[in-house]
Amino acid sequence: MKKILLTLIIIPISNLTTASIIHPPTDQQSEQIQQEQWVETLQKQSHQTTQAQEHSANQTTVPTITNQDLIQNPELLTALMQQAIDTKQQDLLTSLSEAYAMLPEQHQNPAMRQQASGTLAYLKKDYKSAIKIYNNLLQEIPENPRIRLDLAAMQFEDKQWSESLNHFNTVFSQPETPKNVKYNIARFQNTIRNTTAWQLNAGLTPTRQSNINDAPPKYCISNRVCSTETPVSATGLSYHLGISKLMPLKTNHNLIFQSHINGTSYFLDKKSEYDHAFSRIHLGWQWQDYRHSLSIKPFYQAQFGGSDDFSSKPKKSKRVLPYMLNHGIGAQIAYTHTHSNKMQSQYSFERYAVDYREANRAKLNNGLQDSFYTSLAYQITPDMLLIGSYQFNRFIPKHKQIHSKQNNAAYNRHAFSLGWIQHWKHTGGLESSIFYTQAKRNYKGIASLSNESQRNKETTWNISLSHNKLSYKGFKPKLNFHRYTVNSNQAWATRKNTNLSVTVEKNF
């Protein structure tokens, strides 16, 4: 336990701010969640692909013989056919199937013909046909464990989790199943159970912020209006918690649950009025096979803040839970496509209605948030993953006009991101990730204290380092560097924040 505590308290923090954005915009929270879900999906699929490849890796060399020789020796042809089926050698099995079809009917085994046909369909990635053929075969000869295991492996690769696990369990429970076969079956069983089990990810970060009240930099507008607010410093505790579960229904259909919460509390420093948090819960349907995934997930989200975010609440410097600032319901449609073993893409669209609790904020900021996110991931090597993405956000206010003027809270935002995730195997377990985002946010209407619309350029850097050898009982420390800057044509909107911290994370 001492090792964990040391990790928590040895925290180098630097906060170089002109002004700091303490409350991330809602659309950036949405982008972060989509990006995290995408990276998590890529990592899970990488493990499942490795397991599937190991299933068909043990291939042996089969002697080369002419078709005419085989036709004259039906017993040898039958033996070689079975060997080619078992070892999953596509070219050889195709050639042998042609020779087998030339045998007199009395020398042919209909079950073997179906097995060969199903195996060839599987090798061509036609899982639908292969699984259908093997299901029919199993109904005809249910006592054949090899056919049942091959069917289970096909369903595993096609992400038909319930059916695959049932077949693996059936063979595993049979007393005559050899121990080495049970060992291999157990690996598949564990992967399926881990995939469909409750997943929990949590992190905790002591942090020091020098501008928790989000004070703007010093400025004067036409020597008439000058900033008077000064930055407030505090030590707080940042946290995040993610819980998810995939619940298989039938074949490729699943029910999916995902929840996420993150925030920062300054309770211990008696500055709870500057607390903030964000939470989102998804519950929906997902269809997935070996190449595609489609999900429709309604969600509920809420943003929370301390008393400083509310004009109607008295100052509360010690409050355990922040107040609800706004909430909303929406839906996300997401699609992923596996182009090859190395390349995958994702597309998602979501819309949600934002409802602020305070009347003055509601009039300006209630409305619809739209977000479109697309990303392409390429596995350069088994240890290097590159990710490129684009996101479009827009806010459509419920009240288009405020005091006969266009509501200037409306905006469009375009963001481009590049990510690099690397496992440095020669270091014994060092892992790094770098994400860079460049965005433009263009507001509509005339900005406050100005005669033109607000135009922001946003830059974000997120860099993290961790090492597997520093883990203790599943608790893994991670060094994080975050930098967020906003350059705006409005002086009061300029921001610059740099933060270095250590988080301690654990997956359950």
For each residue, the residues with C-beta under 8 A, 3 or more apart:
1: 4 5
2: 5 6
3: 6 7 472
4: 1 7 8 472 475 504
5: 1 2 8 9
6: 2 3 9 10
7: 3 4 10 470 475 477 502 504
8: 4 5 11 204 206 502 504
9: 5 6 206
10: 6 7 502
11: 8 205 206 207 501 502
12: 500 502
13: 207 208 499 500 501
14: 498 499 500
15: 20 208 209 210 211 497 498 499
16: 496 497 498
17: 20 210 211 231 496 497 498
18: 217 494 495 496
19: 211 214 215 216 217 231 494 495 496 497
20: 15 17 209 210 211 212 214 231 495 496 497
21: 24 25 214 484 486 495 497
22: 209 211 212 213 214 264 274 276
23: 214 276 303 305 309
24: 21 28 29 32 278
25: 21 28 29
26: 29 30 278 303 354 369
27: 30 31 369 371 393 395 413
28: 24 25 31 32 460
29: 24 25 26 32 33 278 280 303
30: 26 27 33 34 350 369 371 393
31: 27 28 34 35 371 373 391 393 415 437
32: 24 28 29 35 36
33: 29 30 36 37 260 280
34: 30 31 37 38 334 348 371 373 391
35: 31 32 38 39 373 375 389 417 419 435
36: 32 33 39 40 242 260
37: 33 34 40 41 258
38: 34 35 41 42 336 346 375 377 387
39: 35 36 42 43 387 419 421
40: 36 37 43 44
41: 37 38 44 45 293 336 346
42: 38 39 45 46 344 377 385
43: 39 40 46 47
44: 40 41 47 48 195
45: 41 42 48 49 338 344
46: 42 43 49 50 379
47: 43 44 50 51 191
48: 44 45 51 52 159 191 195
49: 45 46 52 53 341
50: 46 47 53 54
51: 47 48 54 55 156 187 188 191
52: 48 49 55 56 153 156 157
53: 49 50 56 57
54: 50 51 57
55: 51 52 153 156 157 188
56: 52 53 59 88
57: 53 54
58: 87
59: 56 87 88 89
60: 83 87
61:
62: 80 83 84 87 89 92
63:
64:
65: 69 70 76 80
66: 69 70
67: 70 71 95 98 99 102
68: 71 72
69: 65 66 72 73 76
70: 65 66 67 73 76 77 80 96 99
71: 67 68 74 77 99 102 103
72: 68 69
73: 69 70 76 77
74: 71 77 78 103 107
75: 78 79
76: 65 69 70 73 79 80
77: 70 71 73 74 80 81 96 99 100 103
78: 74 75 81 82 100 107 109 112
79: 75 76 82 83
80: 62 65 70 76 77 83 84 96
81: 77 78 84 85 93 96 97 100 112 116
82: 78 79 85 86 112
83: 60 62 79 80 86 87
84: 62 80 81 87 89 92 93 96 116
85: 81 82 88 93 112 115 116 119
86: 82 83 146
87: 58 59 60 62 83 84
88: 56 59 85 93 119 122 123
89: 59 62 84 92 93
90: 93 94 120 123 124
91: 94 95
92: 62 84 89 95 96
93: 81 84 85 88 89 90 96 97 116 119 120 123
94: 90 91 97 98 120
95: 67 91 92 98 99
96: 70 77 80 81 84 92 93 99 100 116
97: 81 93 94 100 101 113 116 117 120
98: 67 94 95 101 102
99: 67 70 71 77 95 96 102 103
100: 77 78 81 96 97 103 108 112 113 116
101: 97 98 108 113
102: 67 71 98 99
103: 71 74 77 99 100 107 108
104: 107 108
105: 108
106:
107: 74 78 103 104
108: 100 101 103 104 105 112 113
109: 78 112 113
110: 113 114
111: 114 115 137 140 141
112: 78 81 82 85 100 108 109 115 116
113: 97 100 101 108 109 110 116 117
114: 110 111 117 118 133 136 137
115: 85 111 112 118 119 133 134 137 147
116: 81 84 85 93 96 97 100 112 113 119 120
117: 97 113 114 120 121 133
118: 114 115 121 122 129 130 133 134 137 150
119: 85 88 93 115 116 122 123 130 150
120: 90 93 94 97 116 117 123 124
121: 117 118 124 126 127 129 130 133
122: 88 118 119 125 126 127 130 150 154
123: 88 90 93 119 120
124: 90 120 121
125: 122 290 291
126: 121 122 129 130
127: 121 122 130 131 154 157 158 289 290
128: 131 132
129: 118 121 126 132 133
130: 118 119 121 122 126 127 133 134 154
131: 127 128 134 135 151 154 155 158 160
132: 128 129 135 136
133: 114 115 117 118 121 129 130 136 137
134: 115 118 130 131 137 138 147 150 151 154
135: 131 132 138 139 151
136: 114 132 133 139 140
137: 111 114 115 118 133 134 140 141 144 147 151
138: 134 135 141 142 144 147 148 151
139: 135 136 142
140: 111 136 137
141: 111 137 138 144 147
142: 138 139 148
143:
144: 137 138 141 147 148
145: 148 149 171 174 177
146: 86 149 150
147: 115 134 137 138 141 144 150 151
148: 138 142 144 145 151 152 167 170 171
149: 145 146 152 153 167 168 171 181 185
150: 118 119 122 134 146 147 153 154
151: 131 134 135 137 138 147 148 154 155 167
152: 148 149 155 156 163 164 165 167 168 171 188
153: 52 55 149 150 156 157 164 188
154: 122 127 130 131 134 150 151 157 158
155: 131 151 152 158 160 161 163 164 167
156: 51 52 55 152 153 159 160 161 164 188 191 192
157: 52 55 127 153 154 290
158: 127 131 154 155 252 289 290
159: 48 156 252 288 289 290
160: 131 155 156 163 164 248 251 252 289
161: 155 156 164 165 192 195 196 246 248 254
162: 165 166 248 249 250
163: 152 155 160 166 167 251
164: 152 153 155 156 160 161 167 168 188 192
165: 152 161 162 168 169 189 192 193
166: 162 163 169 170
167: 148 149 151 152 155 163 164 170 171
168: 149 152 164 165 171 172 185 188 189 192
169: 165 166 172 173 189
170: 148 166 167 173 174
171: 145 148 149 152 167 168 174 177 181 185
172: 168 169 177 182 185 186 189
173: 169 170
174: 145 170 171 177
175:
176:
177: 145 171 172 174 181 182 185
178: 181 182
179: 182 183
180: 183 184
181: 149 171 177 178 184 185
182: 172 177 178 179 185 186
183: 179 180 186 187
184: 180 181 187 188
185: 149 168 171 172 177 181 182 188 189
186: 172 182 183 189 190
187: 51 183 184 190 191
188: 51 55 152 153 156 164 168 184 185 191 192
189: 165 168 169 172 185 186 192 193
190: 186 187 193 194
191: 47 48 51 156 187 188 194 195
192: 156 161 164 165 168 188 189 195 196
193: 165 189 190 196 197
194: 190 191 197
195: 44 48 161 191 192 246
196: 161 192 193 245 246 247 248
197: 193 194 245
198: 243 244 245 508
199: 242 243 244 245 507 508
200: 241 242 243 507 508
201: 240 241 242 243 505 506 507 508
202: 239 240 241 242 505 506 508
203: 239 240 241 478 503 504 505 506
204: 8 237 238 239 503 504
205: 11 237 238 239 480 501 502 503 504
206: 8 9 11 235 236 237 238 501
207: 11 13 235 236 237 238 264 499 501
208: 13 15 233 234 235 236
209: 15 20 22 212 233 234 235 236 264 499
210: 15 17 20 231 233
211: 15 17 19 20 22 214 215 231 232 233 497
212: 20 22 209 231 232 233 234 236 266 271 274
213: 22 229 231 232 274 308
214: 19 20 21 22 23 211 495
215: 19 211 227 229 230 231 232
216: 19 219 227 229 491 492 493 494 495
217: 18 19 227 491 494 496
218: 226 227
219: 216 226 227 491 492 494
220: 223 224 225 226 227
221: 224 225 226 449 450 491 492
222: 225
223: 220 226
224: 220 221
225: 220 221 222 449
226: 218 219 220 221 223
227: 215 216 217 218 219 220 492
228:
229: 213 215 216
230: 215
231: 17 19 20 210 211 212 213 215
232: 211 212 213 215 271 274
233: 208 209 210 211 212
234: 208 209 212 266 269 271 274
235: 206 207 208 209 266 268 269
236: 206 207 208 209 212 264 265 266 268 269 271 275
237: 204 205 206 207 264 265 267 268
238: 204 205 206 207 262 263 264 501 503
239: 202 203 204 205 261 262 263 264 265
240: 201 202 203 260 261 262 263
241: 200 201 202 203 260 261 262
242: 36 199 200 201 202 258 259 260 261
243: 198 199 200 201 257 258 259
244: 198 199 256 257 258 259
245: 196 197 198 199 256 257
246: 161 195 196 254 255 256 286
247: 196 254 255 256 257
248: 160 161 162 196 253 254
249: 162 253 254 255
250: 162 253
251: 160 163
252: 158 159 160 287 288 289
253: 248 249 250 285 286 287
254: 161 246 247 248 249 285 286 287 288
255: 246 247 249 283 284 285 286
256: 244 245 246 247 282 283 284 285 286 295 297
257: 243 244 245 247 281 282 283
258: 37 242 243 244 281 282 283 297
259: 242 243 244 279 280 281 282
260: 33 36 240 241 242 279 280
261: 239 240 241 242 277 278 279 280
262: 238 239 240 241 277 278
263: 238 239 240 275 276 277 278 304 322
264: 22 207 209 236 237 238 239 275 276 277
265: 236 237 239 268 272 275 320 322
266: 212 234 235 236 269 270 271 272 274 275 306
267: 237 270 272 275 318 319 320
268: 235 236 237 265
269: 234 235 236 266
270: 266 267 317 318
271: 212 232 234 236 266 274 317
272: 265 266 267 275 306 307 316 317 318 319 320 322
273: 306 307 308 315 316 317 319
274: 22 212 213 232 234 266 271 306 308
275: 236 263 264 265 266 267 272 304 305 306 319 322
276: 22 23 263 264 303 304 305 306 309 322
277: 261 262 263 264 303 304 305 322
278: 24 26 29 261 262 263 301 302 303 304
279: 259 260 261 301 302 303 304
280: 29 33 259 260 261 299 300 301 302
281: 257 258 259 299 300 301
282: 256 257 258 259 297 298 299 332
283: 255 256 257 258 297 298 299
284: 255 256 295 296 297 298 299 331 332
285: 253 254 255 256 295 296 297
286: 246 253 254 255 256 293 294 295 297
287: 252 253 254 292 293 294 295
288: 159 252 254 292 293 294
289: 127 158 159 160 252 292 293
290: 125 127 157 158 159 338
291: 125 337 338
292: 287 288 289 335 336 337 338
293: 41 286 287 288 289 334 335 336
294: 286 287 288 333 334 335
295: 256 284 285 286 287 332 333 334 335
296: 284 285 331 332 333
297: 256 258 282 283 284 285 286 331 332 333 334
298: 282 283 284 329 330 331 332
299: 280 281 282 283 284 329 330 331 332 350 352
300: 280 281 327 328 329
301: 278 279 280 281 327 328 329 330 352
302: 278 279 280 324 325 326 327 328
303: 23 26 29 276 277 278 279 324 325 326 327
304: 263 275 276 277 278 279 321 322 323 324 325
305: 23 275 276 277 308 309 310 322 323 325
306: 266 272 273 274 275 276 309 316 319 322 323
307: 272 273 310 313 314 315 316 319 323
308: 213 273 274 305 315
309: 23 276 305 306 323 325
310: 305 307 313 323 325 357 358
311: 358 360
312: 358
313: 307 310 316 323
314: 307
315: 273 307 308
316: 272 273 306 307 313 319
317: 270 271 272 273
318: 267 270 272
319: 267 272 273 275 306 307 316 322
320: 265 267 272
321: 304
322: 263 265 272 275 276 277 304 305 306 319 325
323: 304 305 306 307 309 310 313 357
324: 302 303 304 327 357
325: 302 303 304 305 309 310 322 356 357 361
326: 302 303 354 355 356 357 361 365
327: 300 301 302 303 324 354 355 357
328: 300 301 302 352 353 354 355 369
329: 298 299 300 301 352 353
330: 298 299 301 350 351 352 353 369
331: 284 296 297 298 299 350 351 352
332: 282 284 295 296 297 298 299 348 349 350
333: 294 295 296 297 348 349 350
334: 34 293 294 295 297 346 347 348 349
335: 292 293 294 295 346 347 348
336: 38 41 292 293 344 345 346 347
337: 291 292 344 345 346
338: 45 290 291 292 341 343 344
339: 343 344 345
340: 343
341: 49 338 379
342: 378 379 380
343: 338 339 340 376 377 378 379
344: 42 45 336 337 338 339 376 377
345: 336 337 339 374 375 376 377
346: 38 41 334 335 336 337 373 374 375 377
347: 334 335 336 372 373 374
348: 34 332 333 334 335 371 372 373 374
349: 332 333 334 370 371 372 373
350: 30 299 330 331 332 333 370 371
351: 330 331 368 369 370 371
352: 299 301 328 329 330 331 368 369
353: 328 329 330 366 367 368 369
354: 26 326 327 328 365 366 367 368 369
355: 326 327 328 362 366
356: 325 326 361 362 365 366
357: 310 323 324 325 326 327 361 362
358: 310 311 312 361 362
359: 362 363
360: 311 363 364
361: 325 326 356 357 358 364 365
362: 355 356 357 358 359 365 366
363: 359 360 366 399 402
364: 360 361 397 399 402 407 409
365: 326 354 356 361 362 397 409
366: 353 354 355 356 362 363 397 398 399
367: 353 354 395 396 397 398 399 409 410
368: 351 352 353 354 395 396 398
369: 26 27 30 328 330 351 352 353 354 393 394 395 396
370: 349 350 351 392 393 394 395 396
371: 27 30 31 34 348 349 350 351 391 392 393
372: 347 348 349 391 392 393
373: 31 34 35 346 347 348 349 389 390 391
374: 345 346 347 348 389 390 391
375: 35 38 345 346 387 388 389 390 417
376: 343 344 345 387 388 389
377: 38 42 343 344 345 346 385 386 387
378: 342 343 385 386 387
379: 46 341 342 343 382 384 385
380: 342 384 385 386
381: 384
382: 379
383: 422 423 424 425
384: 379 380 381 420 421 422 423
385: 42 377 378 379 380 419 420 421 422
386: 377 378 380 418 419 420
387: 38 39 375 376 377 378 417 418 419 420 421 435
388: 375 376 416 417 418 419
389: 35 373 374 375 376 416 417 419
390: 373 374 375 414 415 416 417
391: 31 34 371 372 373 374 413 414 415 417 439
392: 370 371 372 412 413 414 415
393: 27 30 31 369 370 371 372 411 412 413 415
394: 369 370 410 411 412 413
395: 27 367 368 369 370 409 410 411
396: 367 368 369 370 410
397: 364 365 366 367 400 407 409 410
398: 366 367 368
399: 363 364 366 367 402 407
400: 397 406 407 410
401: 404 405 406 407
402: 363 364 399 405 406 407 408
403:
404: 401
405: 401 402 408 445 446
406: 400 401 402 410 444 445 446
407: 364 397 399 400 401 402 410 444 445
408: 402 405 443 444 445 446 447 448 453 454
409: 364 365 367 395 397 443 445
410: 367 394 395 396 397 400 406 407 443 444 445
411: 393 394 395 441 442 443 444
412: 392 393 394 441 442
413: 27 391 392 393 394 439 440 441 442
414: 390 391 392 439 440
415: 31 390 391 392 393 437 438 439 440 458
416: 388 389 390 437 438 439
417: 35 375 387 388 389 390 391 435 436 437 438
418: 386 387 388 435 436
419: 35 39 385 386 387 388 389 433 434 435 436
420: 384 385 386 387 432 433 434 435
421: 39 384 385 387 431 432 433
422: 383 384 385 431 432 433
423: 383 384 430 431
424: 383 427 430 431 432
425: 383 428 429
426:
427: 424 430 467
428: 425 467 468 469
429: 425 467 468 469
430: 423 424 427 465 466 467
431: 421 422 423 424 465 466 467 468
432: 420 421 422 424 463 464 465 466
433: 419 420 421 422 462 463 464
434: 419 420 461 462 463
435: 35 387 417 418 419 420 460 461 462 463
436: 417 418 419 459 460 461
437: 31 415 416 417 458 459 460
438: 415 416 417 457 458 459
439: 391 413 414 415 416 457 458 459 460
440: 413 414 415 455 456 457 458
441: 411 412 413 455 456 457 458
442: 411 412 413 453 454 455 456
443: 408 409 410 411 447 453 454 455 456
444: 406 407 408 410 411 453
445: 405 406 407 408 409 410 453
446: 405 406 408 450 451 452 453
447: 408 443 450 452 453 454 490 493
448: 408 490 492
449: 221 225 490 492
450: 221 446 447 454 490
451: 446
452: 446 447 489
453: 408 442 443 444 445 446 447
454: 408 442 443 447 450 488 489 490 493
455: 440 441 442 443 488 489
456: 440 441 442 443 486 487 488 493
457: 438 439 440 441 486 487 488
458: 415 437 438 439 440 441 484 485 486
459: 436 437 438 439 483 484 485 487
460: 28 435 436 437 439 482 483 484
461: 434 435 436 481 482 483 484
462: 433 434 435 480 481 482
463: 432 433 434 435 480 481 482
464: 432 433 478 479 480 481
465: 430 431 432 478 479
466: 430 431 432 470 476 477 478 479
467: 427 428 429 430 431 470 471
468: 428 429 431 471 476
469: 428 429
470: 7 466 467 476 477
471: 467 468 474 475 476 477
472: 3 4 475
473:
474: 471 506 507 508
475: 4 7 471 472 504 505 506
476: 466 468 470 471 504 505 506
477: 7 466 470 471 502 503 504 505
478: 203 464 465 466 502 503 504 505
479: 464 465 466 500 501 502
480: 205 462 463 464 499 500 501 502 503
481: 461 462 463 464 498 499 500
482: 460 461 462 463 497 498 499 500 501
483: 459 460 461 497 498 499
484: 21 458 459 460 461 495 496 497
485: 458 459 495 496 497
486: 21 456 457 458 493 494 495 496
487: 456 457 459 494
488: 454 455 456 457 491 493 494
489: 452 454 455
490: 447 448 449 450 454 493 494
491: 216 217 219 221 488 494
492: 216 219 221 227 448 449
493: 216 447 454 456 486 488 490
494: 18 19 216 217 219 486 487 488 490 491
495: 18 19 20 21 214 216 484 485 486
496: 16 17 18 19 20 217 484 485 486
497: 15 16 17 19 20 21 211 482 483 484 485
498: 14 15 16 17 481 482 483
499: 13 14 15 207 209 480 481 482 483
500: 12 13 14 479 480 481 482
501: 11 13 205 206 207 238 479 480 482
502: 7 8 10 11 12 205 477 478 479 480
503: 203 204 205 238 477 478 480
504: 4 7 8 203 204 205 475 476 477 478
505: 201 202 203 475 476 477 478
506: 201 202 203 474 475 476
507: 199 200 201 474
508: 198 199 200 201 202 474
